[in-house]
């Protein structure tokens, strides 16, 4: 079975519900440990990778933090640069 790749910002559905009644979580940290946040109550939990991968049921949606050139909007705007960056001061 091929390993699944998870990234920061992904929303996953876990097999077991959180005590608040929700089973959808956002991934905040990826590595040997995963930090996930409940989308209903905001509680954050750290899990070892093995336990996380065993308990994930499905990936609901992929996160926004993909590779460069993924079509995400430019934080400064596509045509407007800061005067400090262009060297033009009024």
C-alpha atoms as one frame of an Amber mdcrd trajectory, in Angstrom:
protein
   0.000   0.000   0.000   1.398   3.398  -0.996   1.922   5.902   1.833  -0.449
   8.877   1.847   0.955  12.379   1.868  -0.539  14.897   4.253   0.236  18.603
   4.329  -0.462  21.542   6.606  -3.961  22.887   6.013  -5.507  19.566   4.961
  -8.838  18.741   6.592  -9.244  15.074   7.502 -12.070  12.925   8.861 -11.003
  10.661  11.722 -12.520   7.267  12.572 -13.520   8.269  16.104 -15.430  11.380
  17.138 -14.040  14.045  19.415 -16.032  14.476  22.672 -17.555  17.656  21.223
 -19.239  15.496  18.545 -17.085  16.432  15.544 -14.748  14.154  13.591 -13.219
  16.686  11.156  -9.770  18.052  11.931  -7.331  20.498  10.312  -3.656  19.527
  10.157  -1.422  22.192  11.740   1.933  20.347  11.869   3.366  17.432   9.892
   6.388  15.319  10.786   7.047  12.439  13.167   4.155  13.907  15.155   1.008
  15.532  13.810  -0.727  18.498  15.434  -4.396  18.662  14.525  -7.193  21.071
  15.483 -10.871  20.188  15.883 -12.926  22.298  13.480 -15.878  22.535  15.880
 -14.341  23.417  19.256 -10.758  24.408  18.303  -9.036  21.896  20.607  -5.488
  21.020  19.470  -4.021  17.530  19.845  -0.571  16.066  19.098  -0.485  12.497
  17.761   2.404  10.247  16.705   2.468   9.696  12.933   1.627   5.973  13.211
  -1.466   6.608  15.345  -2.592   9.505  13.124  -2.292   7.492   9.889  -4.118
   4.544  11.486  -7.048   6.725  12.605  -7.568   8.825   9.442 -10.669   7.805
   7.548 -10.529  10.272   4.631  -9.058  13.562   3.441 -11.957  16.026   3.172
 -10.056  18.783   1.362  -6.466  19.684   0.632  -4.872  22.679   2.283  -4.005
  25.974   0.647  -0.271  25.650   1.439   0.841  23.890  -1.716   3.955  24.438
  -3.774   4.862  27.764  -5.361   2.925  28.594  -8.499  -0.239  26.890  -7.341
  -2.442  29.793  -8.361  -2.760  31.292  -4.899  -3.251  35.061  -4.856  -0.274
  37.333  -4.374  -0.458  38.926  -0.890   0.630  42.314  -2.295  -1.688  42.201
  -5.285  -0.673  41.236  -8.791   0.126  44.738 -10.070   0.683  46.752  -6.926
   4.065  46.663  -5.178   5.020  48.397  -1.993   6.848  51.713  -2.582   9.606
  50.426  -0.342  10.163  47.455  -2.659  10.177  49.500  -5.877  12.313  52.327
  -4.511   9.722  54.964  -5.524   8.755  57.225  -2.679   6.200  60.028  -3.037
